[in-house]
Amino acid sequence: MSSSSTAAPAAPSSPSAAPANPRSRVILASLIGTTIEFYDFYVYATAAVLVFPHLFFPAGDATTALLSSFAVFGAAMVARPLGAVVFGHLGDKHGRKATLVGALLTMGIATFLIGVLPTYALVGWLAPLLLVILRIAQGFALGGEWSGAALVATENAPQGKRAWYGTFPQLGAPIGFIIANGLFLIIAAALPSEDPSMPSEAFLEWGWRIPFLFSVVMVAVGLWVRLRLVESTAFSKASEQGKLKRLPLAAVFKDYWKQLILGTFFMLATYVLFYLMTTFSLSYGRAPAEPAEGALPGLGYSYNTFVLMLIGGVVFFGIFTLLSGPWADRWGRRKTLIWVTLGIIVFGLAWVPLLSGGFAGVMAWLIIGFALMGMTFGPMGALLPELFPTNVRYTGSGISYNVSSILGAAVAPFIAVALWQAGGGSPFWVGVYLSVMAVLTLIALIVSKETKDVDIDR
């Protein structure tokens, strides 16, 4: 296959290409950065369901306000490919370390500023406008964060363990979710509401701001860890040999466009599943079983109860993320992901039976969904970087990962609410939507080649 196809195997790295960073530093730097980034992202996702429809949009139809909040949520996904291009260019030209620090600072500042925004009641339409701007800044930062963290992990991994090392930046997603939602849960418990379907007045007035402001502490810790990194042997070697590209973006579109397309569709089912299980599920789980006129019916759980259920499911997300790495190293990324994607297709068609099974059925739905999420998300930390050579790896993997966010995550919550509404309150069509997206991912995996034996130093 030509250079524009899926990467072909190459000779293993020589002993001189030993990792430049100690194992503990690699794991911590790749894990803590993505944990912070996903914490910031989840804080917004939770607030998009719980707070922003009430505070940043005019009073009126509850479903319209929720859809508006999700539209702002999706704006960040549109900004992510731009972040991937900018940070990818810098990362492929000047190294991974400085780029990762810049992405972390951008995300932290944007998240903190959301925590001090005025509401619609105070400044009118300026409030949602500022929210959109800062949300776009969050997306821009995350567009550069993930691929850099994945490269830190995979370019410093021992031979035969790249997929396992690649799961550590992926593990930041469940950990960030647990920290963000756990903090919201603690605040909501400290500021209880008489109406379980609505936050308390104190929570809406100031309590929701605490998780956004707390991000400053986490960013400070992440910066301390990342500033201690040195460049990977793969990047240093490419720089010494004069292989770096003046315009990595042009090079990756010219020579590796097939990898870009495949990588984008590899991630599609992952993104749709990810945001249905975290964002849509919170809306559906909290919606009253017998809602007021104009609202959509759901499972009727209180916020505190359903978030605890979500956290229980996300534990399985973390466990299966770690398990997926050794599986992908042993059996290959492609074979592992084909089986997992088939599981996602079946899972999407089983939504109604599971969600009709009471508490046990809902917990089974959460556990199965998040376990599949871990199994599909974990190997991506190695698979996408392996598609590209060192001199365009940051740009290529970042674009694939983040363009898929538009096709999957940016529209997933919005489409899910529309399908929920079209189905008269039933989630059946939402599950079908997930299965259809998984079929597209399955096709991409079937036509691709295995990458686990490629030389990461190429």
C-alpha positions in Angstrom: 0.0 0.0 0.0 1.3 3.5 -0.8 2.3 6.2 1.7 -1.3 7.5 1.7 -2.7 4.3 3.0 -2.7 2.8 6.5 0.8 2.7 7.9 2.8 -0.4 7.0 5.0 -2.3 9.4 8.6 -1.3 9.7 11.6 -2.6 11.5 11.5 -2.4 15.3 13.2 0.6 17.0 16.9 0.1 17.8 18.2 0.1 21.4 19.5 3.6 20.8 15.9 4.8 20.6 15.2 4.1 24.3 12.6 6.2 26.0 13.9 9.6 27.1 11.6 9.9 30.1 11.2 7.5 33.1 8.1 5.3 33.0 6.5 6.9 36.1 7.0 10.4 34.5 5.5 9.4 31.2 2.4 7.8 32.9 1.9 10.7 35.2 2.3 13.4 32.6 0.0 11.7 30.1 -2.6 10.9 32.7 -2.7 14.1 34.7 -3.0 16.4 31.8 -5.9 14.5 30.2 -7.6 14.1 33.6 -7.5 17.9 34.0 -8.7 18.5 30.5 -11.6 16.0 30.8 -12.4 17.3 34.2 -12.9 20.8 32.7 -14.9 19.4 29.9 -17.2 17.3 32.1 -17.7 20.3 34.5 -19.2 22.1 31.5 -21.1 19.0 30.3 -22.8 18.6 33.7 -23.5 22.3 34.0 -25.0 22.2 30.4 -27.7 19.9 31.7 -28.1 21.1 35.2 -27.4 24.9 35.3 -27.0 26.6 32.0 -30.5 26.1 30.6 -31.8 28.0 33.7 -29.1 30.8 33.9 -27.8 31.6 30.5 -30.9 31.4 28.3 -34.2 33.3 28.4 -37.1 31.6 30.4 -39.5 29.6 28.2 -39.8 26.1 26.9 -37.6 23.8 28.9 -36.7 21.6 25.9 -35.7 24.6 23.8 -33.4 25.8 26.6 -31.8 22.4 26.9 -31.2 22.2 23.2 -29.7 25.7 23.2 -27.4 24.6 26.0 -26.3 21.5 24.1 -25.7 23.7 21.0 -23.2 25.7 23.0 -21.8 22.4 24.2 -21.3 21.3 20.6 -19.6 24.6 19.7 -16.5 23.4 21.4 -16.4 20.3 19.2 -16.3 22.5 16.1 -13.3 24.4 17.6 -11.4 21.2 18.4 -10.1 20.5 14.8 -8.8 24.1 14.7 -7.0 23.5 18.0 -5.6 20.2 16.5 -4.2 22.1 13.5 -2.6 24.9 15.6 -1.2 22.8 18.4 -0.3 20.0 16.0 1.7 22.4 13.9 3.6 23.6 17.0 4.0 20.1 18.3 5.4 18.7 15.0 7.7 21.8 14.5 8.9 22.6 18.0 8.2 19.6 20.2 5.5 18.0 22.4 6.4 19.5 25.8 5.8 23.3 25.1 2.6 22.5 23.2 1.1 20.4 26.0 1.8 23.2 28.5 0.1 25.7 26.2 -3.0 23.5 25.8 -3.3 23.0 29.5 -3.0 26.7 30.3 -5.6 27.6 27.6 -8.1 25.1 29.0 -7.6 26.1 32.6 -8.0 29.9 31.9 -11.2 29.3 29.9 -12.7 27.1 32.5 -11.9 29.5 35.4 -13.5 32.4 33.4 -16.7 30.4 32.9 -16.9 30.2 36.7 -17.1 34.0 37.0 -19.5 34.8 34.1 -22.5 37.0 34.6 -25.9 35.3 33.9 -28.6 36.1 31.4 -30.6 37.9 34.2 -27.8 40.4 34.6 -26.4 41.1 31.1 -29.0 39.5 28.7 -27.6 38.0 25.5 -24.1 38.9 26.4 -24.1 36.0 28.9 -24.6 33.2 26.3 -22.3 35.0 23.9 -19.4 35.0 26.5 -20.3 31.4 27.3 -19.9 30.4 23.6 -16.6 32.2 23.3 -15.1 30.5 26.4 -16.6 27.1 25.3 -14.9 27.5 22.0 -11.6 28.2 23.9 -12.1 25.0 25.8 -12.6 23.0 22.6 -9.6 24.7 21.0 -7.4 23.6 24.0 -8.7 20.0 24.1 -8.0 19.8 20.3 -4.3 20.1 21.1 -4.3 18.2 24.4 -5.3 14.7 23.5 -2.9 14.0 20.7 0.1 15.5 22.6 -0.7 13.3 25.6 -1.1 10.2 23.5 2.3 10.9 21.8 4.0 11.4 25.2 2.7 7.9 26.1 3.3 6.0 22.9 6.6 7.6 21.8 8.0 6.7 25.2 6.5 3.2 25.5 8.6 0.0 25.7 8.5 -2.3 22.7 5.3 -4.4 22.6 3.5 -2.2 25.2 2.4 0.8 23.2 -1.3 0.1 23.5 -1.0 -0.4 27.2 0.9 2.9 27.6 -1.6 4.6 25.3 -4.4 3.8 27.7 -3.0 6.1 30.4 -4.0 9.4 28.6 -7.4 7.7 27.9 -7.8 6.9 31.6 -8.0 10.6 32.2 -11.5 10.6 30.8 -13.1 8.4 33.5 -11.0 9.9 36.3 -11.9 13.4 35.1 -15.6 12.4 35.0 -15.6 11.1 38.5 -13.8 14.1 40.0 -16.0 16.6 38.2 -19.3 14.9 38.9 -18.3 13.9 42.4 -17.6 17.6 43.2 -20.9 18.6 41.7 -22.6 15.9 43.8 -20.9 17.1 47.0 -22.0 20.7 46.3 -25.5 19.7 45.5 -25.7 17.6 48.7 -24.5 20.6 50.7 -27.0 22.8 49.0 -30.1 20.6 48.9 -33.2 21.4 46.9 -36.8 20.8 47.9 -37.6 19.8 44.3 -35.3 16.8 43.3 -35.7 17.6 39.6 -34.3 21.2 40.1 -31.1 22.5 41.7 -31.5 24.7 44.8 -31.5 28.5 44.6 -28.1 28.6 46.3 -26.7 26.1 43.9 -28.0 28.1 40.9 -26.7 31.4 42.5 -23.2 30.4 43.4 -22.7 26.7 44.1 -22.3 25.7 40.4 -19.3 28.1 40.1 -17.0 26.1 42.5 -16.0 23.3 40.2 -15.0 25.8 37.5 -12.9 27.8 39.9 -11.4 24.7 41.4 -9.8 23.9 38.0 -7.0 26.4 38.8 -5.7 24.1 41.5 -5.6 21.1 39.1 -3.9 23.1 36.3 -1.1 24.1 38.7 -0.5 20.5 39.5 -0.5 19.5 35.8 1.9 22.2 34.9 4.4 21.1 37.6 4.3 17.6 36.1 4.6 18.5 32.5 7.4 21.0 32.9 9.6 18.2 34.0 9.2 16.3 30.8 11.9 16.1 28.1 11.2 15.4 24.4 10.7 11.9 23.2 13.5 10.0 21.4 11.3 9.8 18.3 10.9 13.6 18.0 14.5 14.3 18.9 15.7 11.8 16.3 13.4 13.3 13.6 14.7 16.8 14.4 18.4 15.7 14.3 17.9 14.0 11.0 16.2 17.1 9.4 12.9 15.2 8.9 10.7 17.9 10.4 8.2 19.5 8.0 7.9 23.2 7.4 4.2 22.8 7.0 3.0 19.6 8.7 -0.6 20.3 7.8 0.1 20.4 4.1 2.2 17.3 4.3 -0.4 15.2 6.2 -3.1 16.1 3.7 -0.9 15.4 0.7 0.6 12.1 1.8 -1.6 10.7 4.5 -5.1 11.7 3.6 -6.3 8.1 3.7 -5.1 7.7 7.3 -6.9 10.9 8.2 -10.2 9.5 6.9 -9.7 6.1 8.5 -8.7 7.7 11.8 -11.8 9.9 11.8 -14.1 7.0 11.3 -12.3 4.8 13.8 -13.3 7.3 16.4 -16.9 7.9 15.3 -18.6 5.2 17.4 -16.4 6.0 20.4 -17.5 9.7 20.3 -21.2 9.0 19.9 -21.2 6.4 22.7 -19.1 8.7 24.9 -21.4 11.7 24.8 -24.7 9.6 24.9 -23.5 7.9 28.0 -22.3 11.0 29.8 -24.4 14.0 28.6 -27.6 12.6 27.1 -27.9 10.0 29.9 -27.9 12.7 32.6 -30.8 14.5 30.8 -32.8 11.3 30.3 -32.1 9.9 33.8 -33.2 13.1 35.5 -36.3 13.9 33.4 -39.5 13.1 35.3 -41.3 10.0 34.3 -44.5 12.1 34.1 -43.3 15.5 33.0 -45.2 18.8 32.7 -46.7 19.7 29.3 -44.0 20.4 26.7 -41.2 18.5 28.6 -39.9 15.0 27.7 -40.4 12.0 29.9 -37.4 10.2 31.3 -36.4 7.8 34.1 -37.4 10.2 37.0 -34.3 9.8 39.2 -33.1 12.7 41.3 -29.8 14.4 40.3 -27.9 13.0 43.3 -29.1 9.4 42.7 -28.5 9.3 39.0 -25.0 10.9 39.3 -24.1 8.2 41.8 -25.3 5.6 39.3 -23.3 7.3 36.5 -20.1 7.2 38.7 -20.7 3.5 39.3 -20.9 2.9 35.6 -17.8 5.1 34.9 -15.7 2.9 37.2 -16.2 0.2 34.6 -15.1 2.7 32.0 -11.8 3.1 33.8 -11.3 -0.7 34.4 -12.0 -1.7 30.8 -9.8 1.2 29.4 -6.8 -0.3 31.2 -7.8 -3.9 30.2 -8.1 -2.9 26.6 -4.4 -2.0 26.3 -2.9 -5.4 26.9 -5.7 -7.0 24.8 -4.8 -4.7 21.9 -1.0 -5.4 22.3 -1.7 -9.1 22.3 -4.4 -9.4 19.6 -3.8 -6.2 17.7 -5.7 -2.9 17.6 -7.9 -3.8 14.6 -9.1 -7.2 15.8 -9.9 -5.9 19.3 -11.8 -2.9 18.0 -13.8 -4.9 15.5 -15.2 -7.1 18.2 -15.9 -4.2 20.5 -17.6 -2.2 17.7 -19.9 -5.2 17.1 -20.7 -5.1 20.8 -21.6 -1.4 20.5 -24.0 -2.2 17.6 -25.8 -4.8 19.6 -25.9 -2.5 22.7 -27.5 0.3 20.7 -30.4 -2.0 19.7 -30.9 -3.2 23.3 -31.5 0.2 24.9 -35.3 -0.1 25.4 -35.2 -3.6 27.0 -32.4 -2.5 29.3 -33.9 0.8 30.3 -37.3 -0.8 30.9 -35.9 -3.1 33.5 -36.1 -0.8 36.5 -33.1 0.1 38.6 -31.2 -3.1 37.7 -31.8 -2.6 34.0 -30.6 1.0 34.1 -27.5 0.0 36.0 -26.9 -2.8 33.5 -27.3 -0.2 30.7 -24.7 2.1 32.3 -22.2 -0.7 33.1 -22.4 -2.3 29.7 -22.2 1.1 27.9 -19.3 2.4 29.9 -17.4 -1.0 29.7 -17.8 -0.8 25.9 -16.6 2.8 26.1 -13.4 1.8 27.8 -12.8 -1.0 25.4 -13.2 1.2 22.3 -11.5 4.3 23.8 -8.4 2.6 25.3 -6.7 1.4 22.1 -7.2 4.7 20.3 -4.3 6.2 22.3 -2.0 3.9 20.3 -3.9 3.3 17.1 -4.2 7.0 15.9 -0.6 7.9 16.5 0.6 4.7 14.8 -1.1 5.8 11.6 1.4 8.6 11.0 5.2 9.2 11.0 6.9 11.3 13.6 7.1 14.5 11.6 3.3 14.8 11.1 2.1 12.5 14.0 0.8 15.3 16.3 -1.1 17.0 13.4 -2.4 13.8 11.8 -3.6 12.1 15.0 -5.0 15.3 16.3 -7.0 16.1 13.2 -8.5 12.6 13.0 -9.4 12.6 16.6 -11.0 16.0 16.6 -12.7 16.0 13.2 -14.5 12.9 14.4 -15.6 15.0 17.4 -17.7 17.1 14.9 -19.2 14.1 13.2 -19.8 12.4 16.5 -19.8 14.4 19.7 -20.8 17.9 18.5 -24.1 16.7 17.2 -24.7 13.6 19.3 -26.4 15.3 22.3 -28.5 17.5 20.0 -29.5 14.6 17.7 -30.3 12.5 20.8 -32.7 15.0 22.2 -34.4 15.4 18.8 -34.7 11.7 18.5 -35.9 11.4 22.1 -38.6 14.0 21.2 -39.5 12.4 17.9 -39.9 9.0 19.7 -42.4 10.5 22.1 -40.0 10.1 25.0 -38.7 6.7 24.1 -34.9 6.3 23.7 -35.3 3.6 21.0 -34.2 5.8 18.1 -31.3 7.2 20.1 -30.0 3.7 20.5 -30.5 3.0 16.8 -28.5 6.2 16.0 -25.6 4.8 18.1 -25.8 1.5 16.2 -25.7 3.2 12.8 -22.6 5.2 13.7 -21.0 2.1 15.0 -21.6 0.4 11.6 -19.6 3.2 9.9 -16.7 2.6 12.4 -16.9 -1.1 11.7 -16.5 -0.6 7.9 -13.4 1.6 8.5 -11.8 -1.0 10.7 -12.6 -3.8 8.2 -10.9 -2.0 5.3 -7.9 -0.9 7.4 -4.6 -2.8 8.2 -3.1 -3.7 11.6 -0.7 -1.1 13.1 0.7 -2.7 16.2 4.0 -3.6 14.6 4.9 -0.3 13.0 8.1 1.5 14.0 7.1 4.5 16.2 10.4 6.2 15.3 9.8 6.3 11.6 
